[in-house]
Amino acid sequence: MRGMEHTEMTVGKVERPFPSVTRVTARIAPADPAPWRLPNLAIRIEVEAPEGQRPISRIYTIRSFDEARGTVEVDFVMHEDESPAMRWLAQAGKDTVVTLTGPRPHYLPAWEAGRKVAVFADETAIPAVYSILQNWQAGVGGVVHIETADRAAFEELPQVAGVTLHLWLRAPGEAPGTTGRLVAAAKALPEPDRWTIWAAGERQETRAIRRHFTEACGLPKENVRAAGYWRRGVSSSELDRLRLRHYEDVISRGGGLRDFEDLDVQI
């Protein structure tokens, strides 16, 4: 995250609003608050610092920023494996200090006159969807499809006039990223040429959604914005390594961050 602020956040509160989510509210003192006001911001948090090695960091979405209080909310989707992020959460509490880099503006829907917006996301993208809905453009219609095993996390999403929310609730025992429901919902979207698309979640699913709209439906690439937050069977450390290698290749060819397309990384 070159050119972004390297700062600290101090944990004020750790909550479990839903079974699937731990929410961290933390204080920050940004040099310039303006970039933090934008929706769907990504930050990189240093969750572990092994002795003699580079710190281990993970990317998360800012759910909300309260400029008056100088606080951010970050939601962590819980999982059972012993990952660096889960270990950090297990010991984090009031006044825990952690280093972060950011913010980086992430994909937003392509707001275009006369077109509605369709959103397809799993639970890992709910914080991003929350931020986008909080900043939804007035007068734009839309539909939001969310797949999650946690109904309460879906029900916390803000209601927006002209936007319909659909829940695809996974049953116990159904693994995330395997049901195909978001892809099916994408393929069932009527008159796709009248929409712009935003999708985020498991890489194979979001890649299939992007491919459907750009190849089968012929939508221009700039109207289909998709990101793969995670990949079944691949660790976050390996994802970061492959992303960095791809980004370095983009830089070597004279490109920059604007030329980096996450789903083009071969994973």
MODA-V847239 format. One record per residue. N is the residue number from 1. RES is the residue in one small letter. SS is DSSP state (a for helix, b for strand, c for the rest). OMEGA is omega in whole degrees, 0 to 359 (NA if undefined). Layout:
{{N,RES,SS,OMEGA} {N,RES,SS,OMEGA}}
//
This chain:
{{1,m,c,182} {2,r,c,176} {3,g,c,180} {4,m,c,185} {5,e,b,176} {6,h,b,188} {7,t,b,180} {8,e,b,169} {9,m,b,182} {10,t,b,184} {11,v,b,175} {12,g,b,185} {13,k,b,174} {14,v,b,183} {15,e,b,174} {16,r,b,184} {17,p,b,179} {18,f,b,179} {19,p,c,187} {20,s,c,190} {21,v,b,165} {22,t,b,182} {23,r,b,178} {24,v,b,172} {25,t,b,187} {26,a,b,178} {27,r,b,174} {28,i,b,177} {29,a,c,185} {30,p,c,176} {31,a,c,178} {32,d,c,182} {33,p,c,186} {34,a,a,181} {35,p,a,182} {36,w,a,180} {37,r,a,184} {38,l,c,177} {39,p,c,175} {40,n,c,179} {41,l,b,176} {42,a,b,172} {43,i,b,176} {44,r,b,184} {45,i,b,177} {46,e,b,187} {47,v,b,182} {48,e,b,181} {49,a,c,179} {50,p,c,182} {51,e,c,178} {52,g,c,181} {53,q,c,175} {54,r,c,177} {55,p,c,175} {56,i,b,183} {57,s,b,178} {58,r,b,181} {59,i,b,177} {60,y,b,180} {61,t,b,172} {62,i,b,178} {63,r,b,179} {64,s,b,178} {65,f,b,178} {66,d,b,185} {67,e,c,182} {68,a,c,180} {69,r,c,183} {70,g,c,182} {71,t,b,173} {72,v,b,171} {73,e,b,178} {74,v,b,178} {75,d,b,176} {76,f,b,175} {77,v,b,186} {78,m,c,172} {79,h,c,193} {80,e,c,185} {81,d,c,182} {82,e,c,181} {83,s,c,177} {84,p,a,181} {85,a,a,179} {86,m,a,177} {87,r,a,179} {88,w,a,180} {89,l,a,183} {90,a,a,181} {91,q,a,182} {92,a,c,178} {93,g,c,181} {94,k,c,178} {95,d,c,170} {96,t,c,181} {97,v,b,180} {98,v,b,180} {99,t,b,176} {100,l,b,175} {101,t,b,180} {102,g,b,356} {103,p,b,174} {104,r,b,176} {105,p,b,179} {106,h,c,184} {107,y,c,169} {108,l,c,174} {109,p,c,176} {110,a,c,180} {111,w,c,183} {112,e,c,183} {113,a,c,177} {114,g,c,180} {115,r,c,173} {116,k,b,182} {117,v,b,175} {118,a,b,182} {119,v,b,177} {120,f,b,186} {121,a,b,171} {122,d,b,187} {123,e,a,179} {124,t,a,181} {125,a,a,181} {126,i,a,176} {127,p,a,178} {128,a,a,179} {129,v,a,177} {130,y,a,181} {131,s,a,180} {132,i,a,179} {133,l,a,178} {134,q,a,182} {135,n,c,183} {136,w,c,181} {137,q,c,182} {138,a,c,176} {139,g,c,180} {140,v,c,177} {141,g,c,180} {142,g,b,176} {143,v,b,181} {144,v,b,177} {145,h,b,180} {146,i,b,170} {147,e,b,179} {148,t,b,173} {149,a,c,186} {150,d,c,182} {151,r,a,184} {152,a,a,178} {153,a,a,177} {154,f,a,186} {155,e,a,178} {156,e,c,180} {157,l,c,181} {158,p,c,175} {159,q,c,181} {160,v,c,179} {161,a,c,178} {162,g,c,181} {163,v,b,180} {164,t,b,179} {165,l,b,179} {166,h,b,177} {167,l,b,171} {168,w,b,188} {169,l,b,177} {170,r,c,177} {171,a,c,174} {172,p,c,181} {173,g,c,176} {174,e,c,182} {175,a,c,176} {176,p,c,178} {177,g,c,183} {178,t,c,190} {179,t,c,182} {180,g,c,185} {181,r,a,179} {182,l,a,178} {183,v,a,178} {184,a,a,178} {185,a,a,178} {186,a,a,181} {187,k,a,180} {188,a,c,181} {189,l,c,182} {190,p,c,176} {191,e,c,186} {192,p,a,180} {193,d,a,179} {194,r,a,186} {195,w,b,159} {196,t,b,192} {197,i,b,171} {198,w,b,182} {199,a,b,177} {200,a,b,180} {201,g,b,179} {202,e,b,191} {203,r,a,183} {204,q,a,179} {205,e,a,181} {206,t,a,176} {207,r,a,178} {208,a,a,178} {209,i,a,179} {210,r,a,181} {211,r,a,179} {212,h,a,186} {213,f,a,181} {214,t,a,184} {215,e,a,183} {216,a,a,184} {217,c,c,176} {218,g,c,177} {219,l,c,177} {220,p,c,185} {221,k,a,182} {222,e,a,178} {223,n,a,179} {224,v,b,184} {225,r,b,187} {226,a,b,179} {227,a,b,176} {228,g,b,183} {229,y,b,183} {230,w,b,181} {231,r,b,179} {232,r,c,177} {233,g,c,181} {234,v,b,182} {235,s,c,177} {236,s,a,179} {237,s,a,178} {238,e,a,176} {239,l,a,180} {240,d,a,180} {241,r,a,181} {242,l,a,176} {243,r,a,180} {244,l,a,179} {245,r,a,179} {246,h,a,180} {247,y,a,178} {248,e,a,176} {249,d,a,177} {250,v,a,180} {251,i,a,182} {252,s,a,179} {253,r,c,176} {254,g,c,180} {255,g,c,180} {256,g,c,183} {257,l,a,180} {258,r,a,181} {259,d,a,182} {260,f,c,178} {261,e,c,188} {262,d,a,184} {263,l,a,174} {264,d,a,177} {265,v,c,183} {266,q,c,181} {267,i,c,NA}}
//
